Amino acid sequence: MKVKKILVSTWIALTLASCATNPLTGRKSLSFVSNSQILPSSFQQYSQVLTSSKIITGTKDSKEVSEVGNRIKAAAEAYYASIGKSSALEGYEWQFVLIEDPKNINAWCMPGGKVAVYSGILPVCKDDTGLAVVLGHEIAHALAGHGAEKISQTYVSQLGGQLLGGVTNNQLLNGVIGELYPVASGVTLLKYGRKQESDADEMGLYIMAMAGYDPRQAPIFWERMVEATGGSSTPEFLSTHPDPKNRIEDLNRIMPKALEYYYASKKK
């Protein structure tokens, strides 16, 4: 009983001390890991992706990926600086690549700003604004610390048994990071939950608007994404996302705020 009380007290203390808040959406999440803990594994895995993939360079499409990505990155950094939270991006090493894979309708951003876009999603994007919807959403996952949240949730679920087994917090935490970002086992990207996906939708809409891309194109893009399935299978990019109808309704609901950011960007 005494051990159980200690474990409960430890969990409560960790939870209260380790809550992160998305500065744009207000969503709170667990965060027991720092950039210095998670980014090395993220960067190593990203390097493996580059080594095992055919990277497209020197083309109009690859330049567009880089230009749109860097524009959104600059807007995000400027916003974090304006609210005094630049330290949240400490250790980021931004990189944007286009991977040749016409059948893969996908894109992702690993913690630390490591972004990959697959060529299969470009016809759905159609233009730089459509691409900004994608990159805004994926970059938002990294900015919102969704990778750290996923690691923290796993950490909490394993904490009790591991402590009883004599494993230290640091040993457990390092094991969880290694499990979710297995550097030696190829590409294993985190599967985000629907709350995290909705959070990334909202934050991504705002940061694309800050970067000067019209957020009103976002619902139109997501309609194209649904059509791209051909009514048969769901692309990886949509596998854990909210119902398309609900997503579009949510985006339209927060559109007035996104437009405020968009119009402000045009005055700079």
C-alpha positions in Angstrom: 0.0 0.0 0.0 2.8 2.4 0.9 4.6 1.7 -2.5 1.3 2.3 -4.3 0.9 5.7 -2.6 4.4 6.6 -3.5 3.7 5.7 -7.2 0.5 7.7 -7.2 2.2 10.7 -5.7 5.1 10.4 -8.2 2.6 10.3 -11.1 0.7 13.3 -9.8 3.9 15.3 -9.3 5.2 14.5 -12.7 1.9 15.3 -14.4 1.5 18.7 -12.6 5.2 19.6 -13.3 5.2 18.5 -16.9 2.3 20.0 -18.7 3.0 21.9 -22.0 0.5 24.3 -23.5 0.2 24.9 -27.2 0.5 28.7 -27.5 -1.9 29.0 -30.4 -4.6 26.5 -29.5 -4.4 26.4 -25.8 -4.4 22.6 -25.8 -2.5 21.1 -22.8 -0.4 18.0 -23.1 2.1 15.9 -21.1 5.7 16.6 -21.8 8.4 14.8 -19.8 11.1 15.1 -22.5 13.3 18.0 -23.6 14.5 18.7 -27.1 18.0 17.6 -26.0 16.6 14.2 -25.2 14.4 13.5 -28.2 16.1 15.4 -31.1 19.3 13.2 -31.5 17.1 10.1 -32.2 14.9 12.1 -34.5 17.8 13.4 -36.5 19.4 10.0 -36.8 16.3 8.5 -38.1 15.8 11.3 -40.6 19.3 10.7 -41.9 18.4 7.1 -42.4 15.3 8.2 -44.4 17.5 10.4 -46.7 20.0 7.5 -47.2 17.3 5.0 -48.2 15.2 7.3 -50.3 15.5 9.0 -53.7 15.7 12.7 -52.9 14.5 15.0 -55.7 16.7 18.1 -56.0 17.1 21.0 -58.5 13.5 20.9 -59.8 10.6 23.3 -59.6 8.8 21.0 -57.2 11.8 20.6 -54.9 12.4 24.3 -54.8 8.7 24.9 -54.0 8.9 22.4 -51.0 11.9 24.3 -49.7 10.5 27.8 -50.3 7.1 27.1 -48.8 8.7 25.2 -45.9 11.1 27.9 -45.0 8.4 30.6 -45.3 6.3 28.7 -42.7 9.3 28.1 -40.6 10.1 31.8 -40.6 6.6 32.7 -39.6 6.6 30.2 -36.8 9.9 31.4 -35.5 8.7 35.0 -35.6 5.6 34.1 -33.7 7.5 32.2 -31.0 9.9 35.2 -30.7 7.0 37.6 -30.3 5.6 35.7 -27.3 9.0 35.2 -25.7 9.1 31.4 -26.4 12.0 31.1 -28.8 13.7 28.7 -26.3 11.0 26.1 -27.2 12.7 25.8 -30.6 16.2 25.4 -29.2 18.0 22.6 -31.0 15.8 22.7 -34.1 17.7 22.0 -37.4 15.1 22.7 -40.1 15.3 20.7 -43.3 12.9 20.2 -46.1 13.2 17.5 -48.7 11.1 16.1 -51.6 11.2 12.3 -51.9 10.3 10.6 -55.2 7.4 8.3 -54.5 4.4 9.0 -56.8 2.2 6.5 -55.1 2.7 7.9 -51.6 0.3 10.6 -50.7 2.1 11.7 -47.6 4.3 14.1 -45.7 5.6 14.4 -42.2 7.8 16.5 -39.8 9.8 14.8 -37.2 10.7 16.6 -33.9 13.3 19.3 -34.5 12.0 20.4 -37.9 13.0 17.5 -40.1 10.4 17.5 -43.0 9.8 15.1 -45.8 7.3 15.5 -48.6 6.5 12.6 -50.9 6.0 13.4 -54.6 2.6 11.6 -54.6 1.0 14.4 -52.6 1.9 17.2 -54.9 -0.9 16.7 -57.4 -3.3 16.9 -54.5 -1.7 20.1 -53.3 -1.9 21.6 -56.8 0.0 24.8 -55.8 2.1 26.4 -53.1 -1.0 27.2 -51.0 -2.1 23.6 -51.0 1.5 22.6 -50.1 1.4 25.2 -47.3 -1.7 23.5 -45.8 0.2 20.2 -45.7 3.4 21.7 -44.3 1.6 23.9 -41.8 -0.1 20.8 -40.4 3.0 18.7 -40.3 5.2 21.4 -38.8 2.5 22.0 -36.2 3.0 18.5 -34.9 6.6 19.3 -34.2 5.9 22.7 -32.8 3.1 21.5 -30.5 5.4 18.7 -29.1 3.2 15.9 -30.2 6.1 13.5 -30.4 7.1 14.4 -26.8 3.5 13.9 -25.8 3.4 10.5 -27.3 6.7 9.5 -25.5 5.4 11.0 -22.2 2.1 9.0 -22.4 4.1 5.8 -23.0 6.4 6.8 -20.1 3.5 7.3 -17.7 1.9 4.0 -18.7 5.1 2.1 -17.9 6.2 4.1 -14.9 4.7 2.0 -12.1 5.9 -1.4 -13.1 9.3 -0.2 -14.0 9.8 1.7 -10.7 8.8 -1.4 -8.8 11.4 -3.3 -10.9 14.1 -1.0 -9.8 14.5 0.9 -13.1 15.4 4.5 -12.8 13.4 7.3 -14.4 16.2 8.1 -16.8 16.6 4.5 -17.8 12.9 4.2 -18.5 12.7 7.4 -20.4 15.6 6.5 -22.6 14.1 3.1 -23.3 10.8 4.7 -24.3 12.5 7.1 -26.7 14.4 4.3 -28.2 11.2 2.2 -28.6 9.3 5.0 -30.4 12.2 6.3 -32.4 14.2 3.1 -33.2 17.2 4.4 -35.1 18.4 1.0 -36.2 15.2 -0.5 -37.5 14.3 1.8 -40.4 11.5 4.3 -40.7 9.0 4.2 -37.8 7.0 7.4 -37.5 4.8 8.1 -34.6 1.0 7.6 -35.0 -0.7 10.6 -33.7 -4.2 10.5 -32.1 -7.2 12.4 -33.3 -6.9 15.1 -30.6 -3.3 15.7 -31.7 -4.4 15.7 -35.4 -7.1 18.3 -34.6 -4.6 20.4 -32.7 -2.2 20.3 -35.7 -5.1 21.3 -38.0 -5.8 24.4 -36.0 -2.2 25.4 -35.3 -1.2 24.6 -38.9 -4.0 26.8 -40.2 -2.8 29.7 -38.1 0.9 29.4 -39.0 0.2 29.0 -42.8 -1.9 32.2 -42.5 1.0 34.0 -40.6 3.2 33.0 -43.5 0.9 34.8 -45.9 -1.0 31.8 -47.4 -4.7 32.0 -47.7 -6.2 29.8 -45.0 -9.5 29.6 -46.9 -7.9 27.1 -49.2 -7.4 24.6 -46.4 -10.9 23.1 -46.4 -10.7 22.9 -50.2 -7.5 21.0 -50.0 -8.9 18.5 -47.5 -11.8 17.9 -49.8 -9.2 17.1 -52.6 -7.4 14.7 -50.2 -10.6 12.7 -49.7 -11.3 12.6 -53.4 -7.7 11.4 -53.9 -8.6 8.1 -52.3 -10.9 7.2 -55.1 -13.4 6.0 -52.6 -11.4 2.9 -51.9 -8.6 3.1 -49.4 -7.5 5.8 -47.0 -4.0 7.3 -47.5 -1.5 7.1 -44.7 -1.8 10.9 -44.4 -5.5 10.6 -43.4 -5.3 7.3 -41.4 -5.7 8.7 -37.9 -7.2 12.1 -38.8 -10.7 13.3 -37.8 -13.7 12.6 -40.0 -13.4 14.8 -43.1 -16.7 16.4 -42.6 -15.9 17.3 -39.0 -12.5 18.5 -39.9 -13.8 20.9 -42.5 -16.4 22.2 -40.1 -13.8 22.7 -37.5 -11.5 24.6 -39.9 -14.4 26.8 -41.0 -15.2 27.5 -37.3 -11.8 28.8 -36.6 -11.4 30.5 -40.0 -12.1 34.1 -38.6 -9.1 33.9 -36.3 -6.9 32.4 -39.1 -7.9 35.3 -41.4 -6.8 37.8 -38.8 -3.3 36.3 -39.0 -3.5 36.3 -42.8 -4.5 39.9 -43.1 -1.9 40.9 -40.6 0.8 39.2 -42.6 -0.2 41.2 -45.6 0.5 44.5 -43.7 4.1 43.6 -43.0 
